[in-house]
Amino acid sequence: MSANEATRRSPTRSQIERASRPLLLRLSASPRPAIVIGTVLLIVLGLLAPPVVAWPALVIVFAFVAWIAYLSWPVVSPGGKIARLVMLALVVIMAGTRL
């Protein structure tokens, strides 16, 4: 990141990035299949489990995807931004089917 980009970041964004760094380091050190499998399992729980289990699972997936989307937003292409928004919309739709 250039010095110019760093000066344009809001204090809130900088704080979130700093707070996220330790968890991101742990996630990057873990096997990628573990993250994918965990996310898929939460989605399956969100779709098939009783609502008392499904809602928390989908909230976790939504929060994770929103967090990653927020952190990566400044550096992804417009297509990547659309993909992230579509993923969030799909999680909301999945939750809507569980009402």
C-alpha positions in Angstrom: 0.0 0.0 0.0 1.4 3.4 -0.9 1.7 6.2 1.6 -1.0 8.1 -0.3 -3.5 5.2 0.2 -2.6 5.0 3.9 -3.4 8.6 4.5 -6.8 8.2 2.8 -7.9 5.4 5.1 -10.4 6.3 7.8 -9.4 5.8 11.4 -12.2 3.2 11.7 -10.8 1.2 8.8 -7.3 1.4 10.2 -8.6 0.2 13.6 -10.5 -2.7 12.0 -7.5 -3.7 9.9 -5.2 -3.6 13.0 -7.7 -5.7 15.1 -8.1 -8.2 12.2 -4.4 -8.8 11.6 -3.9 -11.5 14.3 -6.9 -13.5 13.1 -5.9 -13.1 9.5 -2.5 -14.4 10.3 -4.0 -17.4 12.0 -6.3 -18.0 9.1 -3.5 -17.7 6.5 -1.5 -20.3 8.5 -4.3 -22.8 8.5 -4.8 -25.2 5.7 -7.1 -23.7 3.0 -9.3 -26.7 2.8 -10.1 -26.4 6.5 -11.6 -22.9 5.9 -13.5 -24.0 2.8 -14.8 -27.2 4.6 -15.8 -25.2 7.7 -17.7 -22.6 5.6 -19.4 -25.4 3.6 -20.4 -27.2 6.8 -21.9 -24.0 8.2 -23.8 -23.4 5.0 -25.1 -27.0 5.0 -26.2 -26.5 8.7 -27.8 -23.3 7.7 -29.8 -25.0 5.0 -30.7 -28.3 6.6 -30.6 -27.9 10.4 -33.5 -26.7 12.5 -33.8 -22.9 12.6 -32.3 -22.7 16.1 -29.1 -24.0 14.7 -29.4 -22.7 11.1 -29.7 -19.0 11.9 -26.5 -18.8 14.0 -24.6 -20.8 11.3 -25.8 -18.4 8.6 -25.0 -15.4 10.7 -21.4 -16.7 11.2 -21.1 -17.2 7.4 -22.5 -13.8 6.7 -20.2 -12.1 9.2 -17.1 -14.0 7.8 -17.9 -13.1 4.2 -18.7 -9.5 5.1 -15.5 -9.1 7.1 -13.3 -10.5 4.3 -15.2 -8.4 1.7 -14.7 -5.3 3.8 -11.0 -5.9 4.3 -10.4 -6.7 0.6 -12.7 -4.1 -0.9 -10.1 -1.4 -1.7 -7.9 -3.8 -3.7 -10.3 -6.0 -5.6 -11.5 -5.4 -9.1 -15.1 -4.3 -9.8 -15.9 -8.0 -10.7 -14.5 -9.1 -7.4 -16.7 -6.5 -5.6 -19.8 -7.8 -7.4 -18.9 -11.4 -6.5 -18.6 -10.5 -2.8 -21.9 -8.7 -2.9 -23.5 -11.7 -4.6 -22.1 -14.0 -1.9 -23.6 -11.8 0.8 -27.0 -11.7 -1.0 -27.0 -15.5 -1.3 -26.4 -15.9 2.4 -29.3 -13.5 3.1 -31.5 -15.5 0.7 -30.5 -18.7 2.4 -31.5 -17.2 5.8 -34.8 -16.0 4.2 -35.6 -19.5 3.2 -35.3 -20.5 6.9 -38.0 -18.2 8.2 
